[in-house]
Amino acid sequence: MRYKKEFDPKCLDLAEVFLEDEPAINTDRTCDELALAIQQAIENFIAAKIAEQIEAEARPQLRIVRNNHDNGNPS
């Protein structure tokens, strides 16, 4: 029996490929668990890359604010 489906079907495909070589643990449940872990890893990676991009875009403005503050201009 399959349980929660909170992952992209491609994650399930990938999990199935990896578990083909592991017959002792190759069950629907384990496959779903691995698919969910793959999905979470992808989401974490994307979130980290977006955060890096936001930080990189904000860095020049932060330098201006710091320079203004250091030079006695609070704005």
ZAGU-964748 format. One record per residue: residue number from 1; residue in one letter; x, y, z of N, C-alpha, C, CB in turn. Coordinates in steps of 0.001 Angstrom, whole numbers, plus 524288, in hexadecimal, padded with zeros to 5 digits. Glycine has a CB too. Layout:
     k   r     n.X     n.Y     n.Z    ca.X    ca.Y    ca.Z     c.X     c.Y     c.Z    cb.X    cb.Y    cb.Z
   NUM   A       X       Y       Z       X       Y       Z       X       Y       Z       X       Y       Z
...
//
This chain:
     k   r     n.X     n.Y     n.Z    ca.X    ca.Y    ca.Z     c.X     c.Y     c.Z    cb.X    cb.Y    cb.Z
     1   M   80340   7FB5A   80000   80000   80000   80000   8036B   804E4   80000   7FC4E   7FFFF   804BE
     2   R   80251   80881   7FC69   80525   80D75   7FC23   802FE   8110D   80053   804AC   81001   7F69E
     3   Y   80662   81462   80283   8047B   8182B   8064F   80523   81D9F   8041E   80760   8179E   80B91
     4   K   805F9   82185   80749   80607   826FC   8059E   808D2   827D2   80067   80897   82A49   809C3
     5   K   80667   82AD3   7FD12   808B9   82C3C   7F817   809BB   8321C   7F821   8051F   82A9E   7F36A
     6   E   80E1F   833B0   7FA4B   80F7B   83937   7FA81   81496   83A2C   7F7A6   80FE1   83B19   8002E
     7   F   8152D   8379A   7F337   819FA   83823   7F03C   818B6   837DD   7EA72   81DF8   833E0   7F1C5
     8   D   81C31   83A07   7E761   81BAC   839EF   7E1BB   81C2F   83446   7DFE0   81FD7   83D84   7DF15
     9   P   81927   832B1   7DC0C   81989   82D56   7DA0B   81F0A   82BF1   7D829   815B0   82C96   7D59B
    10   K   82204   82FC8   7D661   8275B   82EB7   7D4A6   82ACC   82D17   7D93C   829AF   83388   7D1EF
    11   C   82995   82F02   7DDE8   82C7F   82D5C   7E28D   82B66   8279D   7E3A5   82B08   830C5   7E75F
    12   L   82690   82608   7E2D8   8252C   82087   7E388   827FE   81D2C   7DF82   81F36   81FC2   7E315
    13   D   8282F   81F03   7DAAA   82B05   81C1B   7D69A   830B5   81B56   7D82A   82AB4   81EFA   7D150
    14   L   8332B   81F75   7DA13   838A3   81F28   7DBA8   83956   81B74   7E049   83AB2   82498   7DD0B
    15   A   835D9   81BC4   7E40A   8361C   81844   7E893   835A5   8128F   7E6D7   831C0   8199C   7EC8D
    16   E   83216   81184   7E34D   83167   80C2E   7E163   8365A   80A28   7DEC2   82CD4   80BEC   7DD92
    17   V   838F1   80D79   7DBBF   83DCA   80BEB   7D91D   841F7   80A83   7DD24   83FC6   81059   7D57C
    18   F   84296   80DCE   7E11D   84698   80CC0   7E50B   84560   807E5   7E848   84731   8116D   7E89E
    19   L   84069   806F4   7E95D   83EFE   80283   7ECA7   83ED3   7FD57   7E9AA   839C3   80381   7EF27
    20   E   83F21   7FD7B   7E487   83F47   7F8A0   7E180   843C6   7F51F   7E342   83FCA   7F9D5   7DBA6
    21   D   84819   7F780   7E4E1   84CB7   7F485   7E682   84C9C   7F30C   7EC48   8519B   7F7A0   7E55F
    22   E   84850   7F43C   7EEE5   847D4   7F32E   7F48A   842D5   7F016   7F5A5   847D4   7F860   7F7B5
    23   P   84292   7EB36   7F3EA   83DB2   7E83F   7F471   83BE0   7E792   7FA17   83E5A   7E2F7   7F200
    24   A   83F67   7E788   7FDCB   83DDC   7E6C3   80348   83AA3   7EB48   80563   842AC   7E609   806AB
    25   I   83B4A   7EFEB   8031F   83854   7F478   8050F   834E0   7F6EB   800DA   83C13   7F898   8072C
    26   N   8348C   7F467   7FC59   83196   7F695   7F800   82BC2   7F575   7F8A6   83392   7F45D   7F2C9
    27   T   8293D   7F8B5   7FBC3   82395   7F856   7FC8C   82117   7FD6F   7FAC9   82239   7F727   80263
    28   D   81BF5   7FD67   7FA23   81935   80235   7F8B8   81A30   80679   7FCC5   8134F   8012D   7F82E
    29   R   819E0   804F9   801B8   81A93   808DA   805E1   82012   80B2A   805CD   8197C   80662   80B38
    30   T   82410   807D4   80556   82973   809BD   80535   82A52   80D26   80066   82D59   80522   8053D
    31   C   8280F   80B9D   7FC20   82889   80EA2   7F751   8260C   8140B   7F801   825F8   80BB0   7F2B5
    32   D   82177   81435   7FA6E   81EE7   81934   7FB7D   82228   81C82   7FF37   8196D   81851   7FDC3
    33   E   8246B   81A0A   8032F   827AC   81CE9   806ED   82C75   81F41   80437   82967   8194A   80B6D
    34   L   82EE7   81C2F   800CD   83370   81E2E   7FDFA   831D1   82287   7FA3B   8362C   819C1   7FAFA
    35   A   82D74   821EA   7F79C   82B83   825FD   7F418   82A81   82B0C   7F713   8267C   8242E   7F156
    36   L   82852   82A97   7FBB4   82750   82F31   7FEF1   82C6B   831BA   800A0   8240D   82DB8   803C2
    37   A   83057   82E93   801FA   83578   830A7   80379   83814   83363   7FED3   83906   82C36   8058E
    38   I   8378E   83123   7FA36   839B4   8338F   7F57B   83705   838CB   7F480   83909   82FE7   7F0AD
    39   Q   831D9   838D7   7F4ED   82ED9   83DAC   7F42D   830A5   841D8   7F802   828F1   83CA6   7F4D7
    40   Q   83148   84067   7FCFB   832E0   84425   800F8   83860   84630   7FFE4   832A1   841A3   80667
    41   A   83BE4   842C6   7FE33   84139   8446C   7FCEC   8412B   84858   7F86B   844A3   83FA6   7FB7F
    42   I   83DF5   84763   7F48C   83D82   84AFE   7F01C   83B57   85039   7F1ED   839FD   848A7   7EBCD
    43   E   83738   8501E   7F515   834EE   854FB   7F704   838CA   85800   7FA63   82FF8   853D9   7FA21
    44   N   83BC6   8554C   7FDA6   83FB9   857E1   800E5   843F1   85A60   7FD7B   84235   853F1   804BC
    45   F   845A3   8579D   7F974   8499D   859A1   7F5E2   847AF   85E94   7F331   84B18   85578   7F1CC
    46   I   842E4   85E61   7F12F   840A8   862E8   7EE78   84016   86784   7F232   83B50   86183   7EC0F
    47   A   83E2C   8668A   7F6E9   83D91   86ABC   7FAC0   842CE   86D40   7FC0F   83B03   868A3   7FFBA
    48   A   846E4   86A15   7FC97   84C1C   86C28   7FDC1   84E17   86F79   7F939   84FFA   867AB   7FEE4
    49   K   84D3C   86DC4   7F477   84EF7   870C2   7EFE5   84BFE   875E9   7EF79   84E3B   86D89   7EADE
    50   I   846F1   875DE   7F09B   843E2   87AB2   7F083   845D9   87E6F   7F4BA   83DFF   87986   7F14C
    51   A   846EF   87C69   7F95B   848FB   87FAA   7FD9A   84E37   88207   7FC0E   84991   87C72   802AB
    52   E   8519F   87EF4   7F993   856A7   880F9   7F7B8   855DA   88566   7F3D2   859E5   87C95   7F537
    53   Q   85228   884B3   7F04F   8510F   888A6   7EC51   84F11   88DAC   7EED4   84D0B   88693   7E856
    54   I   84B77   88D2A   7F284   84956   891C1   7F536   84DAF   8949B   7F820   844EE   89026   7F90D
    55   E   850F9   891A4   7FAC6   85551   893FD   7FDAB   85913   896C7   7F9F9   85840   88FCB   800D3
    56   A   85A4C   89452   7F596   85DE1   896B3   7F1CC   85B98   89BC0   7EFA0   85F11   892DD   7ED50
    57   E   8567E   89BD0   7EEAA   853FA   8A083   7EC9B   853AF   8A4D0   7F0B7   84E82   89F39   7EAA1
    58   A   8534E   8A35F   7F5AF   852DA   8A735   7F9E4   85826   8A94E   7FBA4   8500B   8A4D0   7FE82
    59   R   85C48   8A66C   7FAA5   8617B   8A7D5   7FC92   86328   8AD5E   7FB18   8656E   8A403   7FA85
    60   P   8628B   8AF1E   7F630   86422   8B481   7F4E4   86124   8B89C   7F80E   86351   8B583   7EF10
    61   Q   85C20   8B7CE   7F8D0   858FD   8BB85   7FBD5   85AB1   8BB88   8018A   85320   8BA2E   7FB6A
    62   L   85BFA   8B700   8039F   85DD7   8B6B6   80904   862F9   8B9A7   809AE   85E85   8B103   80AB1
    63   R   8665C   8B94E   805BC   86B51   8BC3A   805FC   86A52   8C213   80640   86EC7   8BAF5   80139
    64   I   86699   8C3EE   8032C   8654A   8C982   8032B   86346   8CB23   8088C   86128   8CABE   7FEE7
    65   V   85FD3   8C80A   80AC4   85DA7   8C93B   80FF1   861FA   8C944   81403   85962   8C53D   81175
    66   R   86562   8C562   813D2   869BA   8C532   8179D   86D62   8C9DE   816FE   86CD8   8C016   816F9
    67   N   86EA9   8CB20   8121D   87214   8CF9A   81129   86F9F   8D4A5   81326   8734E   8D015   80B55
    68   N   86A91   8D550   8121A   867D5   8D9F6   81402   867E8   8DA22   819EF   8622E   8DA13   81202
    69   H   866F7   8D5BC   81C5B   866F7   8D580   82215   86C5E   8D6BB   82433   8652C   8D015   82401
    70   D   8705B   8D465   821EE   875C0   8D546   823B8   87776   8DAEF   822F6   87980   8D1A7   820D0
    71   N   87534   8DD9E   81F22   8769D   8E311   81E05   872F9   8E6F0   820BB   87688   8E409   81826
    72   G   86FB8   8E502   82444   86C4C   8E872   8274D   86742   8E9E9   82498   86F22   8ED45   828A7
    73   N   865ED   8E739   82058   860FE   8E83F   81D8F   85D52   8E3AD   81EAE   861E8   8E8F1   81772
    74   P   859A5   8E444   82252   85655   8DFE0   823E2   85280   8DE04   81FB4   8535B   8E159   8289F
    75   S   851BD   8E0EA   81B87   84DD7   8DF52   817A1   84FE6   8DB7C   813B9   84BD2   8E3F5   814CF
//
